[in-house]
Amino acid sequence: MFPAVIPVAGVGTRSLPASKVVPKELMPVFDRPIVQHIVEELVSSGAKRVVFVSSRGKSLIEDHFDRQPELEAFLESRGKSELLQEVRRLSDLIEVSSVRQKEAKGLGHAVGMARDLIQSSHFFVLLGDEMTVAKPSSVEQLLQVLEAIPSSEREGSGVVMLMKVGESEVSKYGICELQDGRVKKCLEKPQASQTNSRWAITGRYLLPRTCFEHLKSLSAGAGGEIQLTDALQCLAEEGKLYPCYFEGDRFDAGDRLGFLKANLHFYLKSEMAGELKDYLRGILK
C-alpha cells in the first residue's frame, strides 16, 4: 500500500479561537480527534506510513501518535486497562514521519515538502480537516480507480476524488472539467459563470511521484500561493488525471457547521443516540 501525506500546517482560521492553541486537527469528533479518524481510515485500508506536513505549534499532532509513558503508568496504576490498551494502540497504529513547512505558501507547497520522504510510485494526500465515512473507504475508492487504469498507462497517472456541488458552492472548491473519462481541466475556485462543471475536488488524492516535479516548477498562483490544483492541471494536460466519484459521507470538519455535522453523525450511531435524539426533539419543538 502506498504511503500518505497529510498536510496539517494550516492556521485553522475558520476554527478560531478554538484552534488558537489546540490544532484544529486535534478537535474531537465523538471520542477521538479529527486526524485520528483520518489515520484510522488509512490503516483500515492497508496503509503503513503517513507523513505529516506540519508547522510551528503543530507538534501535538505527532505527539498524539507517540508513546506517553507517564500517562500509561497512571492508567496502569488506576487499573484502567481498556484505556491503557487504547493509548498504547495509538503509538503502534502507523509509522509516522513529519516535515516542517516553515512558511505558509499554499497546499501545493505543503505537499511538495514531503518529496524527500516519499519514494514509492504513488502516494495519497488526505487533507487534515476533511473526514469521510464510506464503504469501501475513500482511500480504497481512489485505489480502485488507479488499478482500473491499463497497466501501460498507470505510471505517472493520478486520481482525484470528486463530488457534485450546487451552483452556489462552485467558488468554494477546485473544480474539474471532464472529457472522455479523464480530467480535462482543473480550476482553482472559479465563479460558477466561468465553468459548466459542478464536479468539485474533495480533500482526497492519489498522486504519482512525478507530481513533485510539477510542484517544484510552479510559480505562485491564486492567492499568491503554490496551488495543488495547478499541479493537477499539469497532469490533466498530459492526459494523466482520472476522476474518482466519491460515494459516501463527507464532512468538512474545519468548518464549524461541518464539525457539528460530523459529531452528530458519530453520536447518532453510538449508544448515546437515543438520549441525543430525545434532547434534539426537545429543543426543536
Backbone as CSV, one residue per row, in Angstrom:
resi,resn,N_x,N_y,N_z,CA_x,CA_y,CA_z,C_x,C_y,C_z
1,MET,0.847,-1.200,0.000,0.000,0.000,0.000,0.882,1.249,0.000
2,PHE,0.452,2.249,-0.723,1.209,3.494,-0.828,1.152,4.294,0.482
3,PRO,2.174,5.101,0.741,2.151,5.981,1.919,1.205,7.151,1.688
4,ALA,0.958,7.895,2.749,0.045,9.039,2.663,0.713,10.294,3.197
5,VAL,0.353,11.411,2.607,0.770,12.727,3.090,-0.471,13.424,3.638
6,ILE,-0.366,13.916,4.871,-1.462,14.671,5.476,-0.953,16.065,5.814
7,PRO,-1.337,17.082,5.058,-0.924,18.454,5.373,-1.702,18.961,6.592
8,VAL,-0.972,19.375,7.622,-1.608,19.870,8.850,-1.004,21.201,9.282
9,ALA,-0.392,21.912,8.336,0.335,23.136,8.679,-0.556,24.368,8.756
10,GLY,-1.791,24.272,8.282,-2.667,25.434,8.225,-2.984,26.025,9.585
11,VAL,-3.264,27.319,9.598,-3.539,28.036,10.849,-4.889,27.638,11.434
12,GLY,-5.850,27.324,10.605,-7.171,26.966,11.095,-8.008,28.167,11.471
13,THR,-7.990,29.186,10.609,-8.699,30.434,10.927,-10.204,30.225,11.081
14,ARG,-10.767,29.252,10.372,-12.215,29.026,10.468,-12.619,28.491,11.836
15,SER,-11.639,27.955,12.574,-11.938,27.364,13.880,-11.537,28.262,15.044
16,LEU,-10.976,29.437,14.755,-10.578,30.342,15.835,-11.807,30.830,16.599
17,PRO,-11.668,31.084,17.926,-10.447,30.990,18.728,-10.138,29.586,19.255
18,ALA,-10.996,28.609,18.952,-10.779,27.264,19.488,-9.430,26.685,19.073
19,SER,-8.955,27.051,17.863,-7.708,26.488,17.342,-6.492,27.372,17.611
20,LYS,-6.624,28.349,18.493,-5.502,29.247,18.787,-4.317,28.483,19.377
21,VAL,-4.593,27.541,20.264,-3.542,26.752,20.907,-3.617,25.289,20.481
22,VAL,-4.818,24.754,20.438,-5.007,23.353,20.050,-5.210,23.270,18.538
23,PRO,-4.380,22.516,17.812,-4.555,22.398,16.357,-5.961,21.918,16.002
24,LYS,-6.511,22.479,14.940,-7.872,22.088,14.528,-7.966,20.591,14.262
25,GLU,-6.850,20.002,13.829,-6.849,18.571,13.516,-7.019,17.708,14.764
26,LEU,-6.810,18.304,15.940,-6.971,17.570,17.195,-8.304,17.847,17.876
27,MET,-9.165,18.627,17.228,-10.502,18.841,17.771,-11.244,17.498,17.768
28,PRO,-11.979,17.195,18.835,-12.615,15.876,18.925,-13.901,15.757,18.122
29,VAL,-13.988,14.701,17.355,-15.239,14.285,16.727,-15.623,12.970,17.388
30,PHE,-16.679,13.010,18.161,-17.111,11.931,19.034,-16.024,11.649,20.074
31,ASP,-15.310,10.536,19.973,-14.385,10.160,21.046,-12.918,10.237,20.649
32,ARG,-12.617,10.851,19.496,-11.216,10.931,19.071,-11.021,12.129,18.152
33,PRO,-9.777,12.593,18.022,-9.511,13.778,17.196,-9.781,13.526,15.712
34,ILE,-10.033,14.605,14.998,-10.269,14.531,13.555,-9.168,13.736,12.866
35,VAL,-7.912,14.081,13.173,-6.790,13.461,12.469,-6.693,11.970,12.766
36,GLN,-7.142,11.535,13.934,-7.128,10.104,14.228,-8.144,9.360,13.367
37,HIS,-9.294,9.966,13.155,-10.274,9.365,12.241,-9.646,9.154,10.860
38,ILE,-8.902,10.171,10.401,-8.291,10.114,9.068,-7.222,9.025,9.005
39,VAL,-6.371,8.976,10.026,-5.306,7.974,10.063,-5.896,6.569,10.169
40,GLU,-6.946,6.416,10.953,-7.559,5.094,11.086,-8.204,4.639,9.779
41,GLU,-8.697,5.580,8.994,-9.198,5.219,7.662,-8.057,4.667,6.807
42,LEU,-6.913,5.325,6.873,-5.746,4.849,6.130,-5.338,3.448,6.575
43,VAL,-5.267,3.255,7.888,-4.844,1.966,8.437,-5.817,0.862,8.034
44,SER,-7.114,1.141,8.123,-8.118,0.132,7.760,-8.048,-0.227,6.281
45,SER,-7.465,0.677,5.491,-7.330,0.445,4.049,-5.997,-0.196,3.692
46,GLY,-5.149,-0.413,4.703,-3.887,-1.105,4.476,-2.645,-0.244,4.471
47,ALA,-2.777,1.059,4.694,-1.608,1.946,4.693,-0.723,1.666,5.905
48,LYS,0.579,1.811,5.725,1.541,1.532,6.789,2.314,2.769,7.234
49,ARG,2.231,3.851,6.451,3.088,5.002,6.751,2.389,6.297,6.379
50,VAL,2.560,7.312,7.229,1.987,8.624,6.971,3.044,9.693,7.219
51,VAL,3.024,10.716,6.388,3.917,11.871,6.542,3.048,13.083,6.855
52,PHE,3.267,13.679,8.017,2.584,14.919,8.366,3.428,16.102,7.898
53,VAL,2.827,17.002,7.158,3.491,18.261,6.814,2.991,19.276,7.826
54,SER,3.869,19.616,8.747,3.481,20.355,9.940,4.025,21.777,9.924
55,SER,3.796,22.482,11.004,4.300,23.848,11.145,4.452,24.148,12.630
56,ARG,4.921,25.327,12.928,5.112,25.720,14.323,3.792,25.596,15.092
57,GLY,3.854,24.965,16.257,2.672,24.804,17.081,1.860,23.563,16.789
58,LYS,2.303,22.759,15.822,1.534,21.569,15.444,2.174,20.256,15.911
59,SER,3.209,20.342,16.740,3.891,19.124,17.184,2.987,18.224,18.026
60,LEU,1.913,18.792,18.580,0.975,17.988,19.362,0.351,16.877,18.522
61,ILE,0.249,17.105,17.220,-0.333,16.081,16.341,0.558,14.848,16.302
62,GLU,1.853,15.061,16.151,2.790,13.937,16.178,2.798,13.284,17.551
63,ASP,2.731,14.107,18.607,2.725,13.574,19.972,1.531,12.650,20.200
64,HIS,0.423,12.952,19.554,-0.783,12.140,19.738,-0.550,10.693,19.323
65,PHE,0.345,10.482,18.355,0.617,9.133,17.863,1.921,8.564,18.429
66,ASP,2.424,9.175,19.489,3.670,8.736,20.128,3.361,8.110,21.488
67,ARG,4.347,7.440,22.066,4.201,6.889,23.408,4.151,8.015,24.430
68,GLN,3.417,7.796,25.512,3.352,8.750,26.615,3.470,7.953,27.915
69,PRO,4.712,7.634,28.319,4.942,6.742,29.463,4.254,7.191,30.749
70,GLU,4.232,8.504,31.002,3.625,8.988,32.243,2.132,8.670,32.278
71,LEU,1.446,8.920,31.164,0.017,8.627,31.095,-0.231,7.127,31.196
72,GLU,0.602,6.347,30.530,0.439,4.898,30.573,0.619,4.372,31.994
73,ALA,1.628,4.904,32.701,1.871,4.480,34.085,0.694,4.854,34.984
74,PHE,0.140,6.044,34.763,-1.002,6.498,35.556,-2.208,5.583,35.335
75,LEU,-2.508,5.283,34.074,-3.656,4.435,33.769,-3.472,3.027,34.332
76,GLU,-2.239,2.531,34.249,-1.957,1.194,34.770,-2.135,1.149,36.281
77,SER,-1.679,2.212,36.971,-1.789,2.262,38.434,-3.233,2.348,38.900
78,ARG,-4.109,2.882,38.056,-5.525,3.013,38.406,-6.371,1.855,37.877
79,GLY,-5.710,0.893,37.259,-6.430,-0.277,36.777,-7.315,-0.018,35.574
80,LYS,-7.023,1.030,34.828,-7.833,1.389,33.653,-7.246,0.696,32.419
81,SER,-7.426,-0.614,32.369,-6.754,-1.426,31.354,-7.248,-1.139,29.935
82,GLU,-8.545,-0.887,29.765,-9.062,-0.631,28.418,-8.516,0.677,27.854
83,LEU,-8.490,1.715,28.689,-7.924,2.993,28.246,-6.436,2.857,27.976
84,LEU,-5.743,2.097,28.806,-4.307,1.876,28.614,-4.049,1.189,27.279
85,GLN,-4.850,0.195,26.975,-4.699,-0.517,25.703,-4.930,0.417,24.521
86,GLU,-5.938,1.293,24.629,-6.242,2.232,23.547,-5.108,3.229,23.354
87,VAL,-4.554,3.754,24.442,-3.455,4.717,24.361,-2.225,4.072,23.736
88,ARG,-1.924,2.853,24.127,-0.763,2.160,23.560,-0.983,1.813,22.089
89,ARG,-2.222,1.523,21.735,-2.541,1.191,20.336,-2.202,2.342,19.404
90,LEU,-2.408,3.568,19.874,-2.149,4.739,19.038,-0.706,4.804,18.571
91,SER,0.220,4.468,19.460,1.636,4.573,19.103,2.068,3.483,18.132
92,ASP,1.285,2.417,18.038,1.604,1.317,17.121,0.727,1.331,15.875
93,LEU,-0.108,2.358,15.754,-1.113,2.393,14.695,-0.489,2.443,13.306
94,ILE,0.505,3.318,13.135,1.090,3.549,11.820,2.459,4.198,11.998
95,GLU,3.332,3.994,11.034,4.645,4.654,11.071,4.467,6.127,10.712
96,VAL,4.954,6.998,11.585,4.756,8.436,11.412,6.076,9.134,11.113
97,SER,6.085,9.948,10.066,7.194,10.857,9.768,6.613,12.257,9.662
98,SER,7.482,13.253,9.757,6.979,14.621,9.623,8.035,15.518,8.999
99,VAL,7.554,16.581,8.392,8.428,17.596,7.818,7.779,18.940,8.099
100,ARG,8.585,19.954,8.314,8.075,21.262,8.699,7.941,22.186,7.486
101,GLN,6.772,22.767,7.316,6.562,23.829,6.335,6.765,25.148,7.080
102,LYS,7.885,25.793,6.828,8.252,26.970,7.618,7.503,28.229,7.214
103,GLU,7.019,28.260,5.973,6.247,29.407,5.506,4.942,28.921,4.900
104,ALA,3.879,29.671,5.135,2.566,29.303,4.597,2.485,29.711,3.131
105,LYS,2.855,28.789,2.243,2.888,29.088,0.813,1.881,28.278,0.010
106,GLY,0.879,27.733,0.688,-0.169,27.040,-0.033,-0.112,25.529,0.080
107,LEU,-1.222,24.883,-0.297,-1.336,23.430,-0.203,-0.336,22.727,-1.107
108,GLY,-0.142,23.246,-2.316,0.822,22.625,-3.218,2.227,22.639,-2.643
109,HIS,2.599,23.760,-2.050,3.918,23.871,-1.416,4.035,22.889,-0.257
110,ALA,2.956,22.762,0.529,2.971,21.837,1.665,3.182,20.400,1.200
111,VAL,2.451,19.983,0.186,2.604,18.622,-0.335,4.016,18.420,-0.879
112,GLY,4.540,19.425,-1.554,5.891,19.340,-2.106,6.963,19.162,-1.054
113,MET,6.697,19.611,0.174,7.666,19.469,1.259,7.930,18.004,1.604
114,ALA,7.009,17.120,1.259,7.147,15.701,1.606,7.981,14.926,0.593
115,ARG,8.462,15.591,-0.417,9.133,14.920,-1.541,10.226,13.947,-1.106
116,ASP,11.112,14.359,-0.238,12.249,13.517,0.135,11.848,12.330,1.007
117,LEU,10.619,12.337,1.502,10.156,11.253,2.369,9.266,10.254,1.633
118,ILE,9.021,10.511,0.357,8.182,9.618,-0.456,9.030,9.014,-1.569
119,GLN,9.154,7.700,-1.557,9.952,7.016,-2.573,9.118,6.105,-3.468
120,SER,7.871,5.896,-3.132,7.017,4.991,-3.904,6.533,5.657,-5.184
121,SER,5.961,4.862,-6.084,5.491,5.395,-7.370,4.310,6.339,-7.198
122,HIS,3.503,6.115,-6.167,2.327,6.934,-5.901,2.210,7.208,-4.403
123,PHE,1.408,8.179,-4.054,1.142,8.480,-2.643,-0.234,9.125,-2.524
124,PHE,-0.862,8.891,-1.398,-2.150,9.518,-1.109,-1.924,10.892,-0.496
125,VAL,-2.851,11.786,-0.724,-2.912,13.053,0.004,-4.304,13.145,0.618
126,LEU,-4.347,13.318,1.932,-5.614,13.468,2.643,-5.542,14.754,3.456
127,LEU,-6.438,15.674,3.199,-6.430,16.924,3.948,-6.773,16.654,5.410
128,GLY,-6.107,17.389,6.299,-6.198,17.100,7.728,-7.460,17.543,8.414
129,ASP,-8.375,18.189,7.689,-9.628,18.606,8.321,-10.856,18.099,7.567
130,GLU,-10.652,17.152,6.664,-11.775,16.564,5.936,-11.918,15.091,6.303
131,MET,-13.117,14.722,6.713,-13.401,13.353,7.120,-14.372,12.708,6.138
132,THR,-14.177,11.441,5.890,-15.113,10.695,5.053,-15.523,9.419,5.768
133,VAL,-16.750,9.015,5.538,-17.268,7.743,6.050,-17.859,7.012,4.860
134,ALA,-17.245,5.904,4.488,-17.685,5.211,3.275,-17.213,3.766,3.286
135,LYS,-17.950,2.910,2.582,-17.553,1.523,2.359,-17.754,1.207,0.881
136,PRO,-16.663,0.938,0.148,-15.275,0.986,0.595,-14.855,2.405,0.966
137,SER,-13.756,2.514,1.702,-13.290,3.821,2.157,-12.892,4.697,0.975
138,SER,-12.767,5.981,1.225,-12.348,6.891,0.153,-10.975,6.502,-0.380
139,VAL,-10.093,6.046,0.500,-8.759,5.605,0.083,-8.869,4.409,-0.859
140,GLU,-9.727,3.464,-0.502,-9.913,2.279,-1.348,-10.580,2.639,-2.675
141,GLN,-11.479,3.605,-2.653,-12.117,4.044,-3.900,-11.088,4.646,-4.855
142,LEU,-10.183,5.458,-4.326,-9.110,6.028,-5.149,-8.247,4.921,-5.749
143,LEU,-7.895,3.957,-4.919,-7.027,2.865,-5.358,-7.701,2.026,-6.441
144,GLN,-9.000,1.820,-6.316,-9.736,1.055,-7.325,-9.676,1.729,-8.694
145,VAL,-9.771,3.064,-8.700,-9.692,3.791,-9.969,-8.299,3.645,-10.576
146,LEU,-7.263,3.787,-9.749,-5.895,3.651,-10.260,-5.672,2.257,-10.836
147,GLU,-6.145,1.241,-10.129,-5.924,-0.135,-10.571,-6.715,-0.467,-11.834
148,ALA,-7.769,0.310,-12.109,-8.566,0.089,-13.325,-7.928,0.713,-14.561
149,ILE,-6.937,1.580,-14.357,-6.217,2.181,-15.482,-5.326,1.106,-16.114
150,PRO,-5.313,0.974,-17.419,-4.435,-0.020,-18.050,-3.005,0.108,-17.531
151,SER,-2.370,-1.022,-17.264,-1.039,-1.015,-16.657,-0.031,-0.219,-17.475
152,SER,-0.220,-0.182,-18.778,0.710,0.557,-19.637,0.587,2.067,-19.458
153,GLU,-0.543,2.522,-18.886,-0.782,3.954,-18.705,-0.745,4.384,-17.238
154,ARG,-0.602,3.418,-16.333,-0.739,3.706,-14.902,0.419,4.544,-14.364
155,GLU,1.619,4.297,-14.877,2.774,5.050,-14.386,2.598,6.537,-14.687
156,GLY,2.762,7.347,-13.676,2.632,8.790,-13.845,1.211,9.304,-13.825
157,SER,0.238,8.402,-13.639,-1.167,8.816,-13.603,-1.614,9.086,-12.174
158,GLY,-2.545,10.025,-12.031,-3.087,10.365,-10.728,-4.599,10.276,-10.724
159,VAL,-5.156,10.244,-9.517,-6.606,10.166,-9.338,-7.024,11.242,-8.343
160,VAL,-8.082,11.958,-8.672,-8.604,12.997,-7.786,-10.048,12.660,-7.443
161,MET,-10.390,12.783,-6.178,-11.748,12.453,-5.741,-12.663,13.648,-5.925
162,LEU,-13.822,13.410,-6.520,-14.756,14.484,-6.852,-16.125,14.246,-6.233
163,MET,-16.839,15.339,-6.019,-18.234,15.272,-5.592,-19.009,16.360,-6.329
164,LYS,-20.292,16.141,-6.515,-21.145,17.107,-7.206,-21.565,18.201,-6.225
165,VAL,-21.482,19.459,-6.653,-21.902,20.580,-5.806,-22.902,21.444,-6.563
166,GLY,-23.630,22.251,-5.820,-24.575,23.170,-6.431,-23.883,24.409,-6.959
167,GLU,-24.592,25.165,-7.765,-24.022,26.362,-8.392,-23.484,27.349,-7.367
168,SER,-24.164,27.504,-6.243,-23.743,28.473,-5.229,-22.467,28.065,-4.513
169,GLU,-22.062,26.798,-4.648,-20.878,26.300,-3.941,-19.638,26.215,-4.822
170,VAL,-19.794,26.446,-6.111,-18.684,26.265,-7.053,-17.449,27.057,-6.638
171,SER,-17.629,28.302,-6.233,-16.493,29.178,-5.922,-15.764,28.793,-4.640
172,LYS,-16.269,27.798,-3.915,-15.625,27.358,-2.676,-14.616,26.245,-2.910
173,TYR,-14.603,25.674,-4.114,-13.812,24.475,-4.372,-12.977,24.592,-5.644
174,GLY,-11.961,23.727,-5.727,-11.345,23.474,-7.010,-12.344,22.682,-7.836
175,ILE,-12.457,22.997,-9.105,-13.451,22.359,-9.973,-12.753,21.651,-11.131
176,CYS,-13.235,20.456,-11.454,-12.670,19.699,-12.573,-13.662,19.618,-13.728
177,GLU,-13.160,19.897,-14.926,-13.932,19.679,-16.147,-13.486,18.349,-16.743
178,LEU,-14.442,17.544,-17.168,-14.164,16.170,-17.582,-14.412,15.960,-19.068
179,GLN,-13.671,15.004,-19.617,-13.862,14.637,-21.022,-13.318,13.240,-21.250
180,ASP,-14.150,12.375,-21.819,-13.741,11.012,-22.185,-13.126,10.246,-21.013
181,GLY,-13.743,10.364,-19.829,-13.305,9.586,-18.683,-12.057,10.083,-17.995
182,ARG,-11.599,11.271,-18.379,-10.421,11.849,-17.725,-10.714,13.297,-17.342
183,VAL,-9.856,13.819,-16.483,-9.979,15.229,-16.128,-9.296,16.047,-17.214
184,LYS,-10.044,16.949,-17.812,-9.514,17.781,-18.889,-8.900,19.068,-18.356
185,LYS,-9.531,19.641,-17.316,-9.081,20.933,-16.810,-9.407,21.060,-15.330
186,CYS,-8.484,21.687,-14.570,-8.682,21.949,-13.146,-8.672,23.453,-12.911
187,LEU,-9.669,23.938,-12.222,-9.806,25.370,-11.953,-9.817,25.598,-10.449
188,GLU,-9.066,26.574,-9.982,-8.995,26.875,-8.554,-10.084,27.868,-8.164
189,LYS,-11.126,27.365,-7.527,-12.237,28.163,-7.000,-12.778,29.179,-8.019
190,PRO,-13.248,28.704,-9.150,-13.790,29.624,-10.166,-15.191,30.105,-9.779
191,GLN,-15.627,31.156,-10.400,-17.024,31.554,-10.288,-17.872,30.581,-11.114
192,ALA,-19.106,30.397,-10.722,-19.976,29.454,-11.427,-20.140,29.826,-12.894
193,SER,-20.031,31.115,-13.191,-20.178,31.577,-14.575,-18.969,31.230,-15.441
194,GLN,-17.867,30.816,-14.816,-16.638,30.535,-15.552,-16.522,29.081,-16.003
195,THR,-17.437,28.228,-15.550,-17.370,26.813,-15.917,-18.765,26.194,-15.867
196,ASN,-18.985,25.210,-16.708,-20.248,24.473,-16.673,-20.180,23.268,-15.740
197,SER,-18.967,22.936,-15.298,-18.795,21.764,-14.445,-19.228,22.057,-13.011
198,ARG,-19.766,21.051,-12.373,-20.120,21.130,-10.953,-19.427,20.017,-10.171
199,TRP,-18.338,19.506,-10.751,-17.564,18.462,-10.082,-16.453,19.105,-9.255
200,ALA,-16.610,19.042,-7.936,-15.674,19.697,-7.016,-14.651,18.709,-6.474
201,ILE,-13.445,19.207,-6.278,-12.370,18.395,-5.711,-12.558,18.306,-4.201
202,THR,-12.593,17.091,-3.677,-12.623,16.889,-2.227,-11.185,16.752,-1.738
203,GLY,-11.018,16.548,-0.466,-9.666,16.505,0.095,-9.002,15.152,0.046
204,ARG,-9.156,14.430,-1.054,-8.560,13.103,-1.208,-7.952,12.981,-2.604
205,TYR,-6.694,12.530,-2.651,-5.974,12.406,-3.918,-5.083,11.162,-3.866
206,LEU,-4.817,10.591,-5.023,-3.802,9.550,-5.179,-2.921,10.002,-6.333
207,LEU,-1.718,10.452,-5.994,-0.878,11.150,-6.966,0.392,10.370,-7.292
208,PRO,0.899,10.530,-8.516,2.170,9.903,-8.877,3.327,10.710,-8.298
209,ARG,4.441,10.049,-8.083,5.596,10.764,-7.535,6.067,11.869,-8.481
210,THR,5.784,11.730,-9.771,6.166,12.764,-10.735,5.473,14.094,-10.448
211,CYS,4.418,14.062,-9.646,3.709,15.293,-9.287,4.630,16.256,-8.541
212,PHE,5.624,15.706,-7.838,6.571,16.568,-7.126,7.345,17.456,-8.098
213,GLU,7.639,16.928,-9.289,8.338,17.724,-10.296,7.464,18.886,-10.756
214,HIS,6.191,18.621,-10.938,5.273,19.699,-11.325,5.198,20.765,-10.236
215,LEU,5.094,20.329,-8.993,5.009,21.281,-7.882,6.266,22.144,-7.798
216,LYS,7.408,21.532,-8.051,8.674,22.259,-7.980,8.771,23.332,-9.052
217,SER,8.148,23.094,-10.193,8.259,24.023,-11.324,7.225,25.145,-11.288
218,LEU,6.256,25.051,-10.392,5.160,26.021,-10.384,5.553,27.364,-9.786
219,SER,4.974,28.410,-10.326,5.055,29.736,-9.713,3.807,29.930,-8.865
220,ALA,3.833,30.956,-8.033,2.677,31.234,-7.184,1.440,31.471,-8.044
221,GLY,0.342,30.868,-7.633,-0.912,31.012,-8.367,-1.917,31.820,-7.583
222,ALA,-3.153,31.323,-7.512,-4.226,32.031,-6.812,-3.837,32.302,-5.365
223,GLY,-4.075,33.539,-4.918,-3.757,33.913,-3.549,-2.279,34.067,-3.278
224,GLY,-1.460,34.066,-4.354,-0.020,34.186,-4.163,0.614,32.937,-3.587
225,GLU,-0.073,31.783,-3.717,0.406,30.535,-3.142,0.641,29.483,-4.230
226,ILE,1.403,28.449,-3.863,1.599,27.307,-4.757,0.387,26.392,-4.583
227,GLN,-0.427,26.302,-5.611,-1.684,25.570,-5.517,-1.537,24.135,-6.018
228,LEU,-2.047,23.195,-5.249,-2.045,21.802,-5.689,-2.889,21.643,-6.953
229,THR,-3.928,22.457,-7.074,-4.781,22.409,-8.270,-3.976,22.656,-9.541
230,ASP,-2.966,23.531,-9.469,-2.137,23.811,-10.646,-1.298,22.593,-11.033
231,ALA,-0.841,21.837,-10.035,-0.102,20.605,-10.332,-1.036,19.555,-10.936
232,LEU,-2.270,19.520,-10.459,-3.259,18.615,-11.049,-3.513,18.977,-12.506
233,GLN,-3.524,20.274,-12.792,-3.721,20.722,-14.167,-2.590,20.235,-15.065
234,CYS,-1.370,20.213,-14.541,-0.240,19.681,-15.318,-0.488,18.220,-15.688
235,LEU,-0.974,17.429,-14.720,-1.296,16.029,-15.006,-2.427,15.927,-16.024
236,ALA,-3.428,16.809,-15.883,-4.563,16.793,-16.813,-4.109,17.076,-18.240
237,GLU,-3.190,18.019,-18.400,-2.692,18.366,-19.731,-1.920,17.215,-20.363
238,GLU,-1.367,16.342,-19.526,-0.660,15.160,-20.015,-1.615,13.985,-20.267
239,GLY,-2.898,14.191,-19.954,-3.867,13.098,-20.074,-3.690,12.054,-18.999
240,LYS,-3.161,12.490,-17.838,-2.776,11.562,-16.781,-3.585,11.725,-15.491
241,LEU,-4.717,12.411,-15.551,-5.502,12.623,-14.341,-6.902,12.039,-14.524
242,TYR,-7.284,11.181,-13.586,-8.557,10.464,-13.671,-9.476,10.842,-12.508
243,PRO,-10.782,10.889,-12.750,-11.724,11.217,-11.681,-12.140,9.987,-10.886
244,CYS,-12.379,10.196,-9.609,-12.976,9.184,-8.743,-14.211,9.826,-8.129
245,TYR,-15.370,9.300,-8.433,-16.621,9.900,-7.960,-16.946,9.337,-6.579
246,PHE,-16.767,10.169,-5.573,-16.892,9.705,-4.192,-18.299,9.230,-3.868
247,GLU,-18.362,8.076,-3.213,-19.624,7.538,-2.717,-19.511,7.363,-1.208
248,GLY,-20.289,8.134,-0.467,-20.232,8.071,0.988,-20.580,9.409,1.601
249,ASP,-20.263,9.553,2.880,-20.498,10.802,3.604,-19.179,11.541,3.783
250,ARG,-19.215,12.853,3.588,-18.020,13.686,3.729,-18.334,14.847,4.661
251,PHE,-17.360,15.165,5.517,-17.534,16.267,6.459,-16.321,17.192,6.406
252,ASP,-16.571,18.469,6.187,-15.510,19.471,6.281,-15.427,19.879,7.743
253,ALA,-14.627,19.153,8.512,-14.571,19.357,9.955,-13.801,20.612,10.345
254,GLY,-13.187,21.287,9.377,-12.539,22.562,9.653,-13.521,23.713,9.640
255,ASP,-14.735,23.430,9.194,-15.826,24.400,9.178,-16.721,24.119,10.386
256,ARG,-17.223,25.160,11.038,-17.969,24.950,12.282,-19.204,24.085,12.087
257,LEU,-19.958,24.340,11.023,-21.141,23.527,10.778,-20.751,22.112,10.379
258,GLY,-19.709,21.981,9.555,-19.235,20.659,9.170,-18.753,19.860,10.366
259,PHE,-18.095,20.537,11.303,-17.620,19.907,12.538,-18.804,19.392,13.355
260,LEU,-19.851,20.211,13.456,-21.049,19.809,14.190,-21.724,18.616,13.515
261,LYS,-21.823,18.661,12.183,-22.444,17.554,11.447,-21.673,16.251,11.652
262,ALA,-20.337,16.342,11.644,-19.518,15.146,11.851,-19.776,14.549,13.229
263,ASN,-19.836,15.409,14.245,-20.105,14.919,15.595,-21.480,14.271,15.685
264,LEU,-22.477,14.917,15.103,-23.825,14.347,15.128,-23.863,12.987,14.437
265,HIS,-23.149,12.877,13.320,-23.120,11.615,12.577,-22.650,10.474,13.476
266,PHE,-21.552,10.694,14.186,-20.987,9.624,15.005,-21.780,9.400,16.293
267,TYR,-22.265,10.471,16.909,-23.058,10.310,18.129,-24.360,9.569,17.846
268,LEU,-24.958,9.843,16.684,-26.224,9.195,16.348,-26.054,7.731,15.956
269,LYS,-24.818,7.282,15.839,-24.539,5.870,15.586,-23.979,5.178,16.827
270,SER,-23.947,5.905,17.943,-23.378,5.380,19.179,-24.482,4.950,20.143
271,GLU,-24.068,4.443,21.295,-25.027,4.020,22.324,-25.761,5.207,22.942
272,MET,-25.279,6.424,22.680,-25.923,7.626,23.205,-26.961,8.198,22.251
273,ALA,-27.201,7.516,21.137,-28.091,8.041,20.104,-29.491,8.339,20.632
274,GLY,-30.053,7.424,21.405,-31.409,7.618,21.903,-31.551,8.864,22.750
275,GLU,-30.628,9.047,23.682,-30.665,10.222,24.559,-30.475,11.508,23.763
276,LEU,-29.570,11.464,22.772,-29.327,12.652,21.950,-30.560,12.996,21.121
277,LYS,-31.210,11.994,20.552,-32.415,12.237,19.760,-33.513,12.865,20.614
278,ASP,-33.658,12.370,21.857,-34.661,12.943,22.760,-34.359,14.409,23.036
279,TYR,-33.076,14.711,23.246,-32.676,16.094,23.515,-32.968,16.988,22.313
280,LEU,-32.617,16.512,21.127,-32.836,17.300,19.914,-34.327,17.532,19.666
281,ARG,-35.133,16.509,19.904,-36.583,16.689,19.740,-37.097,17.769,20.683
282,GLY,-36.544,17.781,21.896,-36.986,18.749,22.887,-36.662,20.180,22.514
283,ILE,-35.476,20.422,21.989,-35.088,21.801,21.676,-35.601,22.258,20.320
284,LEU,-36.053,21.295,19.488,-36.549,21.656,18.164,-38.071,21.798,18.112
285,LYS,-38.726,21.663,19.249,-40.184,21.817,19.290,-40.586,23.238,18.918
